[in-house]
């Protein structure tokens, strides 16, 4: 019997790692409770209240006040710096120049930071601060020269002093925006920081005004009063403006603006400290309908078919990289209203959309694996290319739905689907308005919709969006058959959907693990495709190398012909005469043997017989020197082993075997002069082609093992 905690006070309780399958937590107070790594399959949390306990709330509130105080301090700091442009609290000439320059530099940095942050992001604003500092220093230099050309060095030094303040002010800007965002995240009014800042700024400015008012010089005193009043206005205005700016950044981040997503993530993580934790918990089929989920940690939890209908403040929960991280998906799961909305390519794996209104929604290319649409309205929705393995459509309304090339199998539930007709094409065929309506006329009778796809449920659909490389397909299919020897696989149909999309249906038994077969084929096809592409590239490179070598040889042909012309030709003439009728007979027949010309030509009266490619490879390998160490094979021995392995491999087609032997011959030629650059390139190309050739073979074959062992050793010998 599952435990029943309905309506109980479970604040701060620990259920870490416990098996609570089917437990009832409806309307329970689970603030601060720890469900880390617990098994909560089918658990009922309807109306439960999660989040922070009071003591954690107070602690975070105090922390937010401290951050607000920091915000107020830096707001005051900026206000005073800017107001120093108009202040006359000193009559000393150079001090006055310093105040003006520091105020202008601060104002430039502040304006640049605020503008960039508002238009782009807080991170971009911080990056612009450094540029603004450099620009402000240049402005300060120009002002110093304008005031007194003879004393520009002194003014510049003071400007650099002000720039140091600016750097601190830039750091203050970070603290302001950051503090405002975090404070807003835990519901602390930004007005508090603004009030503190205004009060402090006002007090400081009034003090400055009074200091000027009681100056010994009457004219200076009057000027000080005026300057103090101006400083008060500008300091207060600057503090208020910067506080509002901080509050806006915090509000924008919490609203979900992607410009400052990291600020929101940090704020939510900060506010969730000490809150209810479902981290790593299995919440399959759990129900959080109407629950309050603020300050709750769902990171790494299993949310397969977890229901969040009308859950409150879920956007303030810590969700990591789950499907809840996307704001539009979160809204859909909470409201169950996706009418006429687009979820193109969205990750909705395991989503709970029971009874949802999804009329005319676009789920093209979306992953809705293991999701549930029980009783949902999917009329006129677009499910083209949707991954719907293990998806539950029981009692769903699907009239007018487009199901072109959707991926379903036996685990997909289509029981009691309410459907009058569907379309098998998203767009009409070229030049027509035909979208392959089913049935072609009339409407489905009860049970006919299921029968239409019953055959599909016993197949695995392989979808190719950029055409098919059939050589890679055949190799991948052979590998999958070897990996699933107990499962009978057969090609059922090949459908060209247009725009490069091809669907291959593979018939499988009812008991087959279709997901595994689909995964195995996808992986094998990608590997085979890479091998084929690598092989083609290597062949093209080999052809290019041959062309280069041919051109080099052609360029030297004149010199070669000259050398051949100087070679001596030995002619041996034997006169023999045989006459049986004469006792003194001589053989007058002649046999002319022309010796080798440069070792490249042999005229013996017989046709030159090179034999097959294997004999040529053997001859080339035999020209290499043998290893001087019997226990350590050399290049000759390694190539001999490789040749033997290729000739003995039964899984290698004859044309691939001939090509592989040609590459072994190329390696043997390179072994004669391994230090030559052209030979090294040719050897490298040959090794690439060999790797591409054997990549199409199953991993367990003898040749794959031999190549994996021999090719690295051959590469070392050839440098």
C-alpha positions as CSV (number, residue, x, y, z in Angstrom):
1,X,0.0,0.0,0.0
2,X,1.6,3.3,-1.0
3,X,2.2,5.8,1.8
4,X,-0.4,8.5,2.3
5,X,0.9,12.0,3.3
6,X,-2.1,14.0,2.1
7,X,-2.4,17.4,3.7
8,X,0.5,16.7,6.2
9,X,3.2,19.1,7.3
10,X,6.4,17.7,5.8
11,X,8.6,20.8,6.0
12,X,12.3,20.0,6.1
13,X,11.6,16.2,6.0
14,X,14.1,14.0,4.2
15,X,12.9,11.2,1.8
16,X,16.3,11.0,0.1
17,X,16.7,7.8,-2.0
18,X,13.4,6.2,-0.7
19,X,11.0,4.2,-2.9
20,X,7.7,6.2,-2.7
21,X,6.0,4.8,-5.8
22,X,2.4,5.9,-5.9
23,X,2.7,7.9,-2.7
24,X,0.0,10.6,-1.9
25,X,1.4,14.0,-1.2
26,X,-1.7,16.0,-2.3
27,X,-2.0,19.4,-0.6
28,X,1.0,18.6,1.7
29,X,3.4,21.2,2.8
30,X,6.7,20.0,1.4
31,X,8.7,23.2,1.7
32,X,12.4,22.4,2.3
33,X,11.7,18.7,1.9
34,X,14.5,16.5,0.4
35,X,13.4,14.0,-2.3
36,X,16.9,13.7,-3.9
37,X,17.2,10.5,-5.9
38,X,13.9,9.2,-4.6
39,X,11.6,6.9,-6.7
40,X,8.3,8.8,-7.0
41,X,6.7,7.1,-10.0
42,X,3.0,7.9,-10.1
43,X,3.2,10.0,-6.9
44,X,0.4,12.5,-6.4
45,X,1.6,16.1,-5.6
46,X,-1.6,17.9,-6.6
47,X,-2.0,21.1,-4.7
48,X,1.2,20.6,-2.7
49,X,3.2,23.6,-1.6
50,X,7.0,23.4,-2.3
51,X,9.7,26.0,-1.9
52,X,11.6,27.6,1.0
53,X,11.0,27.3,4.7
54,X,10.6,30.6,6.7
55,X,14.1,30.5,8.2
56,X,15.7,30.2,4.7
57,X,13.4,33.0,3.4
58,X,14.5,35.3,6.2
59,X,18.2,34.5,5.5
60,X,17.8,35.2,1.8
61,X,15.9,38.4,2.6
62,X,18.8,39.7,4.7
63,X,21.2,38.8,1.9
64,X,19.0,40.7,-0.5
65,X,19.0,43.8,1.8
66,X,22.8,43.7,1.9
67,X,22.9,43.5,-1.9
68,X,20.4,46.4,-2.1
69,X,22.7,48.4,0.2
70,X,25.6,47.7,-2.2
71,X,23.4,48.8,-5.1
72,X,22.6,52.0,-3.2
73,X,26.2,52.7,-2.4
74,X,27.3,52.4,-6.0
75,X,24.3,54.5,-7.2
76,X,25.5,57.2,-4.7
77,X,29.1,56.7,-6.0
78,X,28.1,57.4,-9.6
79,X,25.8,60.3,-8.6
80,X,28.6,62.1,-6.7
81,X,31.1,61.5,-9.5
82,X,28.8,62.9,-12.1
83,X,27.8,65.8,-9.9
84,X,31.5,66.7,-9.4
85,X,31.4,68.3,-12.9
86,X,29.3,71.1,-11.4
87,X,30.7,71.2,-7.9
88,X,32.9,74.1,-6.6
89,X,33.9,72.7,-3.2
90,X,37.5,73.7,-3.8
91,X,39.2,76.8,-5.2
92,X,42.5,75.0,-5.9
93,X,42.9,75.1,-9.7
94,X,44.2,71.7,-10.3
95,X,41.9,70.0,-7.9
96,X,39.0,71.6,-9.8
97,X,40.4,70.2,-13.1
98,X,40.6,66.7,-11.5
99,X,36.9,66.9,-10.3
100,X,35.7,67.9,-13.8
101,X,37.7,65.3,-15.6
102,X,36.7,62.5,-13.2
103,X,33.1,63.5,-13.5
104,X,33.2,63.5,-17.3
105,X,35.0,60.2,-17.5
106,X,32.5,58.6,-15.1
107,X,29.6,60.0,-17.0
108,X,31.0,58.5,-20.3
109,X,31.6,55.1,-18.8
110,X,28.1,55.1,-17.2
111,X,26.3,56.1,-20.4
112,X,28.2,53.5,-22.5
113,X,27.6,50.8,-20.0
114,X,23.9,51.5,-19.8
115,X,23.3,51.9,-23.5
116,X,25.2,48.7,-24.4
117,X,23.5,46.7,-21.6
118,X,20.0,47.9,-22.7
119,X,20.6,47.2,-26.4
120,X,22.5,43.9,-26.1
121,X,23.3,42.3,-22.7
122,X,25.0,42.9,-19.4
123,X,28.0,40.9,-20.6
124,X,28.3,43.1,-23.6
125,X,28.0,46.2,-21.4
126,X,30.9,45.1,-19.2
127,X,33.0,44.5,-22.3
128,X,32.3,48.0,-23.5
129,X,33.4,49.5,-20.2
130,X,37.1,48.9,-21.0
131,X,36.7,50.6,-24.4
132,X,34.8,53.4,-22.7
133,X,37.6,53.9,-20.2
134,X,40.2,54.3,-23.0
135,X,37.9,56.7,-24.8
136,X,37.3,58.7,-21.7
137,X,41.0,59.1,-21.0
138,X,41.4,60.5,-24.5
139,X,38.7,63.0,-23.9
140,X,40.3,64.0,-20.6
141,X,43.6,64.5,-22.4
142,X,41.9,66.8,-24.9
143,X,40.2,68.8,-22.1
144,X,43.5,69.2,-20.2
145,X,45.2,70.5,-23.2
146,X,42.3,72.9,-23.9
147,X,42.4,74.3,-20.3
148,X,46.1,74.9,-20.1
149,X,48.5,73.6,-22.8
150,X,51.5,74.2,-20.6
151,X,50.2,72.0,-17.8
152,X,48.7,69.2,-19.9
153,X,51.0,66.6,-18.3
154,X,49.7,67.4,-14.8
155,X,46.1,67.3,-16.0
156,X,46.7,64.0,-17.8
157,X,48.1,62.5,-14.6
158,X,45.0,63.6,-12.7
159,X,42.8,62.1,-15.5
160,X,44.5,58.8,-15.1
161,X,43.8,59.0,-11.4
162,X,40.1,59.6,-12.3
163,X,40.3,56.6,-14.7
164,X,41.2,54.4,-11.8
165,X,38.0,55.6,-10.1
166,X,36.2,54.8,-13.3
167,X,37.5,51.2,-13.3
168,X,36.1,50.9,-9.8
169,X,32.9,52.4,-11.0
170,X,32.7,49.8,-13.8
171,X,32.9,47.1,-11.2
172,X,30.3,48.9,-9.2
173,X,28.0,48.8,-12.2
174,X,28.3,45.1,-12.3
175,X,27.4,44.9,-8.6
176,X,24.4,47.2,-9.2
177,X,22.9,45.2,-12.0
178,X,23.7,41.9,-10.4
179,X,22.3,43.0,-7.0
180,X,19.2,44.3,-8.7
181,X,18.6,41.0,-10.6
182,X,19.1,38.8,-7.5
183,X,17.0,41.0,-5.3
184,X,14.2,41.0,-7.8
185,X,14.5,37.2,-8.1
186,X,13.5,36.8,-4.4
187,X,10.8,39.5,-4.5
188,X,12.6,42.3,-2.8
189,X,11.4,45.7,-3.9
190,X,14.1,47.7,-5.8
191,X,12.5,50.8,-4.3
192,X,14.3,50.1,-1.0
193,X,17.7,50.4,-2.6
194,X,16.6,53.5,-4.4
195,X,15.4,55.1,-1.2
196,X,18.6,54.3,0.6
197,X,20.6,55.6,-2.4
198,X,18.7,58.9,-2.6
199,X,18.9,59.5,1.1
200,X,22.7,58.9,1.2
201,X,23.2,60.9,-1.9
202,X,21.1,63.7,-0.6
203,X,22.9,63.8,2.7
204,X,26.3,63.9,0.9
205,X,25.2,66.6,-1.4
206,X,23.8,68.8,1.4
207,X,27.0,68.4,3.3
208,X,28.9,69.6,0.2
209,X,26.5,72.6,-0.1
210,X,27.0,73.6,3.6
211,X,30.7,73.3,3.3
212,X,30.6,75.8,0.4
213,X,28.1,78.1,2.2
214,X,30.4,78.7,5.1
215,X,33.6,79.3,3.1
216,X,35.5,82.4,4.3
217,X,35.2,84.1,1.0
218,X,31.7,85.4,0.4
219,X,31.6,85.0,-3.3
220,X,33.1,81.6,-3.1
221,X,30.5,80.7,-0.4
222,X,27.6,81.8,-2.6
223,X,29.1,79.8,-5.5
224,X,29.5,76.8,-3.2
225,X,25.8,77.0,-2.2
226,X,24.7,77.1,-5.9
227,X,27.2,74.3,-6.8
228,X,26.0,72.3,-3.8
229,X,22.4,72.6,-4.9
230,X,23.3,71.5,-8.4
231,X,25.3,68.6,-7.0
232,X,22.3,67.6,-4.9
233,X,20.0,67.5,-7.9
234,X,22.5,65.6,-10.1
235,X,23.5,63.1,-7.3
236,X,19.9,62.3,-6.5
237,X,18.9,62.0,-10.1
238,X,21.9,59.8,-10.9
239,X,21.2,57.5,-7.9
240,X,17.5,57.2,-8.8
241,X,18.3,56.6,-12.5
242,X,20.9,53.9,-11.8
243,X,18.6,52.2,-9.2
244,X,15.8,52.0,-11.8
245,X,18.3,50.7,-14.3
246,X,19.3,47.9,-12.0
247,X,15.7,47.1,-11.3
248,X,15.0,46.9,-15.0
249,X,17.9,44.5,-15.7
250,X,16.5,42.3,-12.9
251,X,13.0,42.4,-14.3
252,X,14.1,41.7,-17.8
253,X,16.2,38.7,-16.7
254,X,13.3,37.2,-14.7
255,X,10.9,37.7,-17.6
256,X,13.0,35.2,-19.6
257,X,14.9,37.6,-21.9
258,X,17.8,35.6,-23.5
259,X,20.0,38.7,-23.3
260,X,20.7,38.1,-19.7
261,X,19.8,34.4,-19.3
262,X,22.8,33.8,-17.0
263,X,21.6,36.5,-14.6
264,X,18.2,34.8,-14.3
265,X,19.8,31.4,-13.9
266,X,22.0,32.6,-11.1
267,X,19.2,34.4,-9.4
268,X,16.9,31.4,-9.5
269,X,19.7,29.1,-8.3
270,X,20.4,31.5,-5.5
271,X,16.7,31.7,-4.5
272,X,16.3,27.9,-4.6
273,X,19.0,27.3,-2.0
274,X,17.4,25.4,0.8
275,X,14.1,24.8,-1.1
276,X,12.4,21.6,-2.0
277,X,14.7,19.2,-3.8
278,X,13.7,16.6,-6.4
279,X,17.2,16.5,-7.8
280,X,17.8,13.1,-9.6
281,X,14.4,11.8,-8.5
282,X,12.3,9.5,-10.8
283,X,9.0,11.5,-11.3
284,X,7.6,9.3,-14.1
285,X,3.9,9.8,-14.3
286,X,3.9,12.0,-11.1
287,X,1.2,14.6,-10.9
288,X,1.9,18.3,-9.8
289,X,-1.4,19.7,-10.9
290,X,-2.0,23.0,-9.1
291,X,1.1,22.7,-7.0
292,X,3.2,25.7,-5.9
293,X,6.8,25.0,-7.2
294,X,8.7,28.2,-6.6
295,X,12.3,27.7,-5.4
296,X,12.2,23.9,-6.2
297,X,15.1,21.9,-7.6
298,X,14.3,19.6,-10.5
299,X,17.8,19.1,-11.9
300,X,18.5,15.7,-13.4
301,X,15.1,14.4,-12.5
302,X,13.2,12.0,-14.7
303,X,10.1,14.0,-15.9
304,X,8.7,11.4,-18.3
305,X,5.0,12.1,-18.5
306,X,5.1,14.2,-15.3
307,X,2.0,16.5,-15.2
308,X,2.4,20.2,-14.5
309,X,-1.0,21.4,-15.4
310,X,-1.8,24.7,-13.7
311,X,1.3,24.4,-11.6
312,X,2.2,27.8,-10.0
313,X,5.5,29.6,-10.2
314,X,7.2,26.8,-12.0
315,X,9.2,29.4,-14.0
316,X,11.1,30.2,-10.7
317,X,12.1,26.5,-10.2
318,X,15.6,25.3,-10.9
319,X,15.3,22.9,-13.9
320,X,18.8,22.6,-15.4
321,X,18.7,21.3,-19.0
322,X,15.3,19.6,-18.8
323,X,12.5,20.3,-21.3
324,X,11.2,22.9,-18.7
325,X,14.3,25.1,-19.6
326,X,12.5,26.3,-22.7
327,X,10.0,28.9,-21.7
328,X,7.5,28.1,-24.5
329,X,7.5,24.4,-23.6
330,X,7.1,25.2,-19.9
331,X,4.1,27.4,-20.7
332,X,2.6,24.6,-22.9
333,X,3.0,22.0,-20.1
334,X,1.4,24.3,-17.5
335,X,-1.5,25.7,-19.6
336,X,-2.0,22.6,-21.9
337,X,-2.9,25.2,-24.6
338,X,-0.8,25.1,-27.8
339,X,-3.6,26.0,-30.2
340,X,-2.1,27.3,-33.5
341,X,1.4,27.6,-32.0
342,X,4.6,26.3,-33.5
343,X,6.9,23.7,-31.8
344,X,9.0,23.0,-34.9
345,X,11.8,20.7,-34.0
346,X,11.1,21.0,-30.3
347,X,12.1,18.6,-27.6
348,X,8.9,17.3,-26.1
349,X,10.2,13.9,-25.1
350,X,8.1,12.5,-22.2
351,X,5.8,15.6,-22.2
352,X,2.4,15.2,-20.4
353,X,-0.3,16.9,-22.6
354,X,-3.3,15.0,-21.5
355,X,-6.5,16.8,-22.7
356,X,-4.4,19.6,-24.2
357,X,-5.8,21.9,-26.9
358,X,-3.3,21.5,-29.8
359,X,-5.6,22.4,-32.7
360,X,-3.5,23.4,-35.8
361,X,-0.3,23.2,-33.7
362,X,3.0,22.5,-35.6
363,X,5.0,19.6,-34.3
364,X,7.0,19.0,-37.5
365,X,10.3,17.2,-36.8
366,X,9.6,17.4,-33.0
367,X,10.6,14.7,-30.6
368,X,7.5,13.5,-28.8
369,X,8.9,10.1,-27.9
370,X,7.2,8.6,-24.8
371,X,4.9,11.7,-24.5
372,X,1.2,11.3,-23.8
373,X,-1.6,13.0,-25.7
374,X,-4.5,11.1,-24.1
375,X,-7.7,12.9,-25.0
376,X,-5.8,15.8,-26.6
377,X,-7.2,17.7,-29.5
378,X,-4.7,17.4,-32.4
379,X,-7.2,18.2,-35.2
380,X,-5.4,19.8,-38.2
381,X,-2.1,19.5,-36.4
382,X,1.2,18.9,-38.3
383,X,3.1,15.8,-37.2
384,X,5.3,15.5,-40.2
385,X,8.6,13.7,-39.4
386,X,7.7,13.7,-35.7
387,X,9.4,11.0,-33.6
388,X,6.5,9.3,-31.9
389,X,8.0,6.0,-30.6
390,X,6.2,5.0,-27.4
391,X,3.8,8.0,-27.6
392,X,0.3,7.6,-26.3
393,X,-2.5,9.0,-28.5
394,X,-5.3,7.1,-26.8
395,X,-8.7,8.8,-27.4
396,X,-7.0,11.8,-29.1
397,X,-8.9,13.8,-31.7
398,X,-6.8,13.7,-34.9
399,X,-9.2,14.7,-37.8
400,X,-7.2,16.5,-40.5
401,X,-3.8,15.8,-38.9
402,X,-0.8,15.5,-41.2
403,X,1.2,12.4,-40.4
404,X,3.7,12.4,-43.3
405,X,6.8,10.2,-42.5
406,X,6.1,10.3,-38.7
407,X,8.0,7.6,-36.9
408,X,5.7,5.2,-35.0
409,X,6.0,1.6,-34.0
410,X,4.3,-1.1,-31.9
411,X,4.8,0.9,-28.6
412,X,2.8,3.8,-30.1
413,X,-0.7,3.7,-28.7
414,X,-3.5,4.6,-31.2
415,X,-6.4,3.0,-29.4
416,X,-9.8,4.7,-29.7
417,X,-8.4,7.6,-31.8
418,X,-11.3,9.9,-32.9
419,X,-10.4,10.6,-36.5
420,X,-12.5,11.1,-39.7
421,X,-9.5,11.4,-42.1
422,X,-5.8,12.3,-42.1
423,X,-3.3,13.5,-44.7
424,X,-0.1,11.7,-45.6
425,X,1.6,14.7,-47.3
426,X,2.3,18.1,-45.7
427,X,2.3,19.9,-49.0
428,X,0.3,19.1,-52.2
429,X,2.1,17.2,-55.0
430,X,3.6,19.5,-57.6
431,X,0.9,20.9,-59.9
432,X,-1.9,19.4,-57.9
433,X,-3.8,19.8,-54.7
434,X,-3.4,16.2,-53.8
435,X,-2.1,15.6,-50.2
436,X,-2.8,11.8,-50.1
437,X,-5.9,12.0,-48.0
438,X,-6.9,8.8,-46.2
439,X,-9.4,7.5,-46.8
440,X,-9.5,8.8,-50.3
441,X,-13.2,9.6,-49.9
442,X,-15.6,9.4,-47.1
443,X,-14.5,8.9,-43.5
444,X,-12.9,6.3,-41.3
445,X,-15.2,3.9,-39.7
446,X,-14.6,2.8,-36.1
447,X,-11.3,1.0,-35.8
448,X,-10.2,1.8,-39.4
449,X,-7.7,4.4,-38.4
450,X,-5.8,1.9,-36.3
451,X,-5.9,-0.7,-39.1
452,X,-4.4,1.9,-41.5
453,X,-1.3,2.1,-39.3
454,X,-1.3,-1.5,-38.0
455,X,1.2,-2.5,-40.7
456,X,3.4,0.5,-39.9
457,X,3.5,-0.5,-36.2
458,X,5.5,-3.6,-37.2
459,X,8.1,-1.7,-39.1
460,X,11.1,0.5,-38.3
461,X,11.1,3.7,-40.3
462,X,14.6,4.9,-41.4
463,X,14.3,8.6,-42.5
464,X,17.0,10.1,-44.7
465,X,16.8,13.8,-45.2
466,X,19.6,14.3,-47.7
467,X,19.2,11.3,-49.9
468,X,20.9,7.9,-49.4
469,X,24.4,6.6,-50.1
470,X,23.4,3.0,-51.0
471,X,26.8,1.5,-50.5
472,X,26.9,2.9,-47.0
473,X,23.2,1.7,-46.5
474,X,24.0,-1.9,-47.6
475,X,27.1,-2.0,-45.3
476,X,25.1,-0.6,-42.4
477,X,22.2,-3.0,-43.0
478,X,24.6,-6.0,-43.0
479,X,26.1,-4.8,-39.7
480,X,22.6,-4.4,-38.1
481,X,21.7,-7.9,-39.2
482,X,24.8,-9.3,-37.6
483,X,24.2,-7.4,-34.4
484,X,20.6,-8.6,-34.2
485,X,21.0,-12.2,-35.5
486,X,18.0,-13.4,-33.5
487,X,15.7,-10.9,-35.3
488,X,14.5,-11.3,-38.8
489,X,14.8,-8.1,-40.7
490,X,13.6,-7.4,-44.2
491,X,13.2,-4.3,-46.4
492,X,9.5,-3.5,-46.8
493,X,9.4,-0.4,-48.9
494,X,11.4,2.6,-50.1
495,X,9.5,5.9,-50.4
496,X,10.8,9.1,-52.0
497,X,9.1,12.0,-50.2
498,X,10.7,14.7,-52.3
499,X,13.2,17.5,-51.3
500,X,15.8,14.8,-50.6
501,X,13.7,13.0,-48.0
502,X,13.6,9.2,-48.4
503,X,11.9,6.8,-46.0
504,X,13.0,3.2,-45.9
505,X,10.6,0.8,-44.0
506,X,12.2,-2.3,-42.4
507,X,9.8,-5.0,-41.4
508,X,10.5,-6.5,-38.0
509,X,8.7,-9.1,-35.7
510,X,6.3,-7.9,-33.0
511,X,8.7,-8.8,-30.2
512,X,11.7,-6.9,-31.7
513,X,13.4,-4.1,-29.9
514,X,12.6,-1.5,-32.6
515,X,14.3,1.4,-30.8
516,X,17.6,-0.6,-30.6
517,X,17.4,-1.6,-34.2
518,X,16.8,2.1,-35.2
519,X,19.7,3.2,-33.0
520,X,22.0,0.5,-34.3
521,X,21.3,1.3,-37.9
522,X,21.7,5.0,-37.4
523,X,25.1,4.6,-35.8
524,X,26.3,2.0,-38.4
525,X,25.1,4.1,-41.3
526,X,26.9,7.2,-40.1
527,X,30.1,5.2,-39.6
528,X,29.8,3.6,-43.1
529,X,29.0,6.9,-44.7
530,X,32.1,8.5,-43.1
531,X,34.2,5.5,-44.4
532,X,32.9,5.8,-47.9
533,X,33.5,9.6,-48.0
534,X,37.0,9.1,-46.6
535,X,37.6,6.4,-49.3
536,X,36.4,8.7,-52.0
537,X,38.6,11.6,-50.8
538,X,41.6,9.3,-50.6
539,X,41.0,8.1,-54.1
540,X,40.7,11.6,-55.4
541,X,43.9,12.6,-53.6
542,X,45.6,9.5,-55.0
543,X,44.6,10.6,-58.5
544,X,45.9,14.1,-57.9
545,X,49.2,12.6,-56.7
546,X,49.4,10.5,-59.8
547,X,48.8,13.5,-62.0
548,X,51.5,15.4,-60.3
549,X,54.0,12.5,-60.6
550,X,53.1,12.1,-64.3
551,X,53.7,15.8,-65.0
552,X,57.1,15.6,-63.3
553,X,58.0,12.5,-65.3
554,X,56.8,14.2,-68.5
555,X,59.0,17.2,-67.7
556,X,62.0,15.0,-67.4
557,X,61.2,12.8,-70.4
558,X,63.6,14.6,-72.6
559,X,66.5,14.0,-70.3
560,X,65.4,10.3,-69.8
561,X,65.4,9.8,-73.6
562,X,68.8,11.3,-73.8
563,X,70.1,8.9,-71.2
564,X,68.5,5.9,-72.8
565,X,70.1,6.9,-76.2
566,X,73.5,6.7,-74.6
567,X,73.0,3.2,-73.2
568,X,75.0,0.5,-75.1
569,X,73.1,-2.2,-77.0
570,X,74.8,-5.6,-77.0
571,X,74.1,-7.7,-80.0
572,X,75.3,-11.3,-80.1
573,X,75.2,-13.1,-83.5
574,X,75.6,-16.9,-83.6
575,X,76.0,-18.3,-87.1
576,X,75.0,-21.9,-87.3
577,X,74.4,-23.9,-90.5
578,X,73.1,-27.3,-90.5
579,X,73.0,-29.3,-93.7
580,X,72.3,-33.0,-93.3
581,X,73.5,-33.6,-96.9
582,X,76.9,-32.2,-96.3
583,X,79.6,-33.7,-94.0
584,X,81.1,-30.3,-93.4
585,X,78.1,-28.4,-92.4
586,X,77.6,-25.1,-90.7
587,X,74.4,-23.7,-89.1
588,X,73.6,-20.4,-90.9
589,X,70.6,-19.5,-88.7
590,X,70.9,-16.4,-86.6
591,X,69.6,-15.7,-83.0
592,X,69.7,-12.1,-82.1
593,X,69.4,-11.3,-78.3
594,X,69.1,-7.6,-77.5
595,X,70.2,-7.0,-74.0
596,X,68.6,-4.8,-71.4
597,X,68.3,-1.2,-72.2
598,X,68.8,0.6,-68.9
599,X,67.2,-2.4,-67.2
600,X,63.7,-1.4,-68.4
601,X,63.2,-3.3,-71.6
602,X,63.4,-7.0,-72.4
603,X,62.9,-8.4,-75.9
604,X,63.1,-12.1,-75.7
605,X,60.6,-12.9,-78.5
606,X,57.8,-13.6,-75.9
607,X,55.0,-11.4,-74.6
608,X,55.7,-9.8,-71.2
609,X,53.5,-11.6,-68.6
610,X,53.1,-9.6,-65.4
611,X,50.6,-12.0,-63.9
612,X,47.8,-10.9,-61.6
613,X,47.9,-8.1,-59.2
614,X,48.9,-10.4,-56.4
615,X,52.0,-11.5,-58.2
616,X,53.0,-8.0,-58.9
617,X,52.6,-7.1,-55.2
618,X,54.7,-10.1,-54.3
619,X,57.5,-9.1,-56.7
620,X,57.5,-5.6,-55.4
621,X,57.6,-6.7,-51.7
622,X,60.4,-9.1,-52.5
623,X,62.6,-6.2,-53.7
624,X,62.5,-4.8,-50.1
625,X,65.3,-5.7,-47.7
626,X,64.4,-8.4,-45.1
627,X,64.5,-7.6,-41.4
628,X,67.8,-8.2,-39.7
629,X,66.1,-9.2,-36.4
630,X,64.1,-12.4,-36.7
631,X,61.8,-11.4,-33.8
632,X,61.2,-7.9,-35.1
633,X,59.5,-7.8,-38.5
634,X,60.5,-5.2,-40.9
635,X,58.6,-3.4,-43.7
636,X,58.9,-6.4,-46.0
637,X,57.4,-8.8,-43.4
638,X,54.6,-6.4,-42.4
639,X,53.5,-5.9,-46.0
640,X,53.6,-9.6,-46.6
641,X,51.3,-10.2,-43.6
642,X,49.0,-7.5,-44.9
643,X,48.9,-9.0,-48.4
644,X,48.1,-12.4,-47.0
645,X,45.3,-11.0,-44.8
646,X,43.7,-9.1,-47.8
647,X,43.8,-12.2,-50.1
648,X,42.3,-14.4,-47.4
649,X,39.4,-12.1,-46.4
650,X,36.2,-13.6,-47.7
651,X,34.0,-10.6,-46.8
652,X,35.9,-8.3,-49.1
653,X,34.4,-7.9,-52.6
654,X,36.8,-8.8,-55.5
655,X,37.0,-5.2,-56.7
656,X,37.8,-3.9,-53.2
657,X,40.3,-6.7,-52.7
658,X,42.1,-5.7,-56.0
659,X,42.1,-2.1,-54.9
660,X,43.5,-2.9,-51.5
661,X,46.3,-5.0,-53.1
662,X,47.1,-2.0,-55.3
663,X,47.6,0.1,-52.2
664,X,49.8,-2.5,-50.7
665,X,51.9,-2.4,-53.9
666,X,52.1,1.5,-53.5
667,X,53.3,1.0,-49.9
668,X,56.0,-1.4,-51.1
669,X,57.1,1.1,-53.7
670,X,57.3,3.8,-51.0
671,X,59.3,1.4,-48.9
672,X,62.1,1.4,-51.4
673,X,62.8,5.1,-50.7
674,X,60.7,6.1,-47.7
675,X,62.5,9.4,-47.1
676,X,61.4,10.9,-50.4
677,X,58.5,13.4,-50.0
678,X,56.4,12.2,-52.9
679,X,56.7,8.6,-51.7
680,X,55.6,9.6,-48.2
681,X,52.5,11.3,-49.6
682,X,51.7,8.3,-51.8
683,X,52.1,6.0,-48.7
684,X,49.8,8.3,-46.6
685,X,47.2,8.2,-49.3
686,X,47.4,4.4,-49.6
687,X,46.9,4.0,-45.9
688,X,43.8,6.2,-46.0
689,X,42.3,4.2,-48.8
690,X,43.0,0.9,-47.0
691,X,41.4,2.3,-43.8
692,X,38.3,3.4,-45.9
693,X,38.1,0.0,-47.6
694,X,38.1,-2.1,-44.4
695,X,35.8,0.4,-42.5
696,X,32.9,-1.1,-44.3
697,X,33.6,-4.6,-42.9
698,X,32.3,-5.8,-39.5
699,X,34.6,-5.1,-36.6
700,X,35.1,-8.8,-35.8
701,X,36.6,-9.7,-39.2
702,X,40.2,-10.9,-39.4
703,X,41.2,-8.2,-41.9
704,X,40.0,-5.4,-39.6
705,X,42.0,-6.7,-36.8
706,X,45.1,-7.2,-39.0
707,X,44.9,-3.7,-40.4
708,X,44.4,-2.2,-36.9
709,X,47.6,-3.9,-35.9
710,X,49.8,-3.6,-39.1
711,X,49.0,-0.2,-40.5
712,X,50.3,1.8,-37.6
713,X,53.6,-0.2,-37.7
714,X,53.9,0.3,-41.5
715,X,53.3,4.1,-41.0
716,X,56.2,4.2,-38.5
717,X,58.5,2.5,-41.0
718,X,57.6,4.9,-43.8
719,X,58.0,8.0,-41.6
